[in-house]
Amino acid sequence: MHASLDTRVQLLVIVFAQFAGTSLWFAGTAILPELQPLLKSTGLTGWITSSVQAGFITGTLSYALFALPDRFRSTHVFLVSALLAALVNLIWLLLPLHTGSLLVSRFLTGFFLAGVYPVGMKIAADQFKSGLGRAMGFLVGALVLGTAFPYLIRGLGASIPYRALIVSVSVLAISGGVLLMLVVPAKPVQYQGNIFRFQALVSIWKPSPFRPAMFGYFGHMWELYTLWAFLPTLIGFYQQQHPDVAITNSLWAFGAIAAGAVGCVGGGYWAMQTGSTRVARYLLLTSGLCIALTPLLLAAPPFLFGLFLLVWGVSVAGDSPQFSTLVASNTAVENRGSILTLVTCFGFLLTVLSIQLMAWLLGQFGVTGWLFYSLLPGPILGLWAMRKQA
């Protein structure tokens, strides 16, 4: 009983630390309505989000090639990364307000988040040999809530200065890393390889037990962050179509994104009954259907449109922990951290391409429901990659 209690406490702390660290992710996007008039720019949504993604890609590649998650104790890597991400998140507040310094700060924040999200998954995989799908569900659910958290702060207190919001999430991220370090025991380092691991970059493209799940994850990532980045745009367009409906954009965006946590946790319990492969496949199919129905639902009444956003939010994020579980459970322990980090790296590279494509289409054609059809290749190709998995 005592061991079970310890395990639950450790999972709770890992979940909180993941939530706290990833609250840095969309902090820049959440304060854009306040910043854009000051910066005299209205086209920053794609760039603000892509800067974090590009930093995360660079960071995950660096962490993986130098095998940082495998050469050092994971809890130490997590704490140092969370601390550095929180500090660079504050850099631009110390300088004159300028787009360049803001984008550099967002890039560096993403870089050090490479030691938070995938390393958190490694810690969970090391700690929970059984029920990994459920543990990953809680962990990625925490990431989803962390992503949505700045929108909640902005929605509940629109008068909160943007500086206060940025400082708040930085303090939260540091507290999560410290708590993780104090409560979760660090596993012994088993890595015996070279300092620099270029071969790891090559190995993930070779036939392997985790490759179908890896490509399924890539399809999922093509859709996920672009939807999250442009949810306020989609909700704002719905408001224009229904001017008599009172909608708080930030709170609706928070609700749709935070619903993904329900999908992650619920999917984790579902996976214990039916397996991670089936859960990932069904949720990816559901999110693909939501994309297809977007133009139709934009004409729906508010209750139905809100329900649609919740279903999309649940499904678009709910498959992520199961893809991560399938990758983690099919890799060797001594390489698990690097493989998870590399797979995450390439998944986020796809998010930058998808976000920039959406931003370009938005600039060319304006906001329409059909615009979100650019997300459809992700679920289609992901389902195709997983077609032969049992």
N, C-alpha and C positions, 0 to 999 in steps of 0.2 A: 504493500500500500504506500509506504514511504517513497519507494523508488518511483512509483507511478506519479505521486505528487511532485517529486523532483522533476520528472520528465515533463509534466504539464507546465510547471513553472518555467522551465527552460524554453519550452515552445512559446509560451506567452511572452517571454522576454525577447526571444528572437523575432517574433511577430512585431512587437512594439518597436524594436530597433530598426526593423525594415521599414515600418511605417514612418518612423521619425526621420530616417535618412532620406527616403524617397519623397518626403514632403518638399524637398528642395527642387524637385524636378520641374514642376509647372508653376513655381512661384513667379517667374518672370511673365508667363502668359496671363496669370491671374491679375496682375497689376497693370497690364497693357492699357485698359481703358483710361487709367489715370496718367500713364506715361506718354501715350501717343500725342496728346495736345502739347505737352512740354517739349517733346522731341520733334514736333511739327512733321509727323509721319503717320500714315494710316495703313501702311503695308508691312508691318513688322511681325504679324502672327506667324507666318511661315519661317522667317529668319530667327526669331526668338526660340522657337521650338527646335528648329534644325541645328542651331548652335549647340544646344544641350546634347542633341543626338550625335552630332559630329564629335563633340568632346568625349561622349561616352564610347563611341566607336574607337577613337584614338586610344582612350584609356584601356578599354578591354583588350585591344590588340597588344598594347604595351604590357599590361599585367600578364597576359597569357604567354607572350613570347619570352618574357623573363621569368615565367613560372612563379610569380609572386604568391598566388593563392595556394601553391603546393610546396614552396620552399620555406614559407614562414607560417606560423600558427594563424589559423584563419581569423580567430577573434582579434588578434593584434592587427592584422591587415584591415579588418572591418573598422576598428576604432580609429586608426590613423587616417584611413580614407574618409570616414565620416567627418572627422575633425577638419581635414584639409578642404573637403567639399563645402563645409559650413563657412570656413574662413574666406574662401575665394568667392562665395556667394555674396559676401559683404563688400568686396573690393570696390565696386563701382559706386557705392554710397559715400566713399571717402574722396571721390574725385568729382570734378564738374560733370553734371549730367550730360552724357553724350552717347549716341548710339553705339559707337565703337567700343567704349569701355563696358557698356552693358553686354554686348555680344561676347566680348572676351571673357567677362565674368561668367556668363552662361556656359561658354565652352569649357572653361576650367572646372566649373561645377560638375558638368557632365563627365569630364575626365576622371575625377576622383570618385564619382558615383560608380565607376567600374569596380571599385573595391567594396561596394555596399551591396548592390543587388545580386550579382552572380556569386559573390562570396557568401552572402546570406544563404543562398540556395545550397552551396557546398556545406556550410555549417549544418543546415537542416538534414542534408543527405548523410552526413557523417554521424549525426546524433540519432536519427530515426531510421533504423534498418527496416523495420516493419511499419506499415501504414505510411509509407513515404508520400503517396499520392495525397493523403489527407493533410500531412504536414506541409507539403508544397502548396496545397490549396490555401491554408491559413497564411503562408508566407507571401504568396503572390497577391492574396487578398489584401494583405497589409500594404503592399506596394500600390495597389489600386487606390486604397483609402488615402495613402500618402500623396498620391498624385492629385486626388480630388480635394484634399484638405485646404489648399490655398483658395480654391473657389468657395468653399464653405465660409472661410473667414471673410472673404470679400463680400459674399452674399448676405451674411448676418450683420456685418458692420461696414457698410460702404464708405463710412466716414473715417475708417481706420487709415491712417497715412501709410503710403506704400513702404516707407522706411521701417515702420513698426512691423509690418507683415514680414518683410525680408529678415529682420533681426529675429523675429519670433521663430520662424522655421529653422534658422541657423542654430539657435539655442536648443530647439527640439532635437535636431539631428545629432548634436554633440551629446545630449543627455542619453539618447538611444545607444550610441556607441559605448559610452562609459558603462551603462547598465549591463549591456551584453558582456563586456569584458569582466565585470564583477561577478556575474551570475552563471554564465555558461562556461563549463570547463573546456580549456583548449585541448584539442586532440594532438597527440604526438605527430611530428612531421615525418612522413614516410618517403618523401621525394628523394631520389638518389641520382637524378639526371644532371645534365649540364645547366649552367646558368642561363644560357640563351637557347631557346627551343624552336628554331625555325621549322623543324620537322613536324611539330605539332600543328603548324599552319597547313601543312600539306596533308596530314593524316586525316583530317575531318572530311576531306572530299573523296577518300577511298571507300570502297564498299565496307560497311560495318553494320552491326546490329542497331545502332542508333541513327543511321542515316535517314530512314523514312520519317522518323519523328522529327529529325532536324529540318527536313524540307517542309514538313507540315507546320513546324514552328515558323519557318520563314514566310509561309503563306499567311499565317495568322498575324505576323508582325507587319506585313504590307498594309493590313487594314487598321490595326489597333491604334497606333499613335496618331495617324492622320485623322481618324475619327475623333479622338480626344482633342487634338489641336483645333479642329474646325467645328466642334460641337457648338461653341458660342455663335459661330457664323450660321450654322444650320438653325439654331433656335432663334436667332435674330431674324432670319428670313421668314420663319414661321410667324413671328410677331408682325412682320410687315404684311403678310398675307391675312392676318387676323388682328387688325388694329384695335378691335374692341376687347381683346383678351389681355388681362393683366398678367404678365409673366416676369419673374425676376431671373434674368438670364443666368447669372452666376449660380443661383440655387438650383435651377433646372440642370445646368451643366454638372454641378456637383452630384445631383441625384443620379443622373445617367451614368457618370463615371463610377461613383461609389457603388452602384448596383453590381458592378463587376466583382466586388468583394463577395457578394452573395453567390455569384456564379462560381467563384474560385473555391469558396468553402463548401458550398453545396456539391460542386463537382468532385471535390475531394472525398466526401462521404459516398457519393454515387460511385466513384471509382473503386471503393472498397468492395462494392457488390458486383460490379460489371467489368472492372478493369479500366485502366487509363486510356487505352486505345479507343474503346467505344465512346467514352465520354468526350474525348477530344474531337472525335469525328462528328458526333451529333451536334456539339456546340458550334463547331466551325460551320456546319451546314446551316444551322439556325442563323448565325450572323450573316452568312451569305444571302439567305432569304430576306433578311432585314434590309440589306443593301438594295435588293431588287424591288422591295416594296416602298422605298423612301419617297419617290415622286407621288405615289398614291396617298401615303399617310400625311403628307404635307397639307392635304386638303381636308384632313379629318378634324373633328372637334378636339378641344384641348385635352380632355380626359383620355381619349384614344391615342392621341399623339404622345402624350406623356407616358402612357402604358407602353407604347411602341418603343420609346427611348429607353425605358427600363429593361424591356426584353432584349433590346440590342446591347445595352450595357452589360447585362448578365452574360450573354453569350459571347460577346467579342473578347472579354477578358477571361471567362471561365475555363477556356481550353488551355490557356497558357501554362498553368502549373502541371497539367497532365502531360503536355509536350515536354516540359522540363523534367518531369519524373521519368518519362520514357528514355530521355537522353541520359540522365544521371544513372539510372539503374542498369544501363547497358555499356557503361564505361568502367575501366579499371580504377580502383581507389586512388592509386598514385598519380593518375592523370586526370582525375575527375574535375578538379578545380580549373585546370587549363582548358579542358574540352568544353565545360559549361561556359567559361568566359569567352572562348572563341566563337561558339555557336551563338551566344548572345550578341557578340560583336557584329557578326554578319547579319543577324536579324535586325539590329538597329541601323546598319548601313542601308538596308532596304527601307526603313522608315524615313530616312532622309530623302531618298529618291521619291517615295510616295508623297511625302509632305510637299516637296518642291513641285511635283507634278500637279498636285491639287491647287497649290498657290498660283501656278502658271495658268491653269484652266480657269481659276476664279478671276484672274486678271483679264483673260481673253473673253470670257463669256458671261461673267457675273455669276451670282448665286442662283442655282436651280437645283431641283431634286436630282436631275440626271447627272449633275456634277459628281455625285458620290458613286456613280457607276465605275469610276476609276479605281475603286477599291475592290471590285469584283474579282480581278485576277488572283488576288491573294487566297480567298477561300476555295476557288476553283482549283488552283494549282496545289494547294495544301491537301485537299481531299483526294486529288489524283495521286499525290505522293504516298498517301496513307491507304490506298485502295486495297493493297494485298496484305495489310496487317490484320492479324486475328483480333 
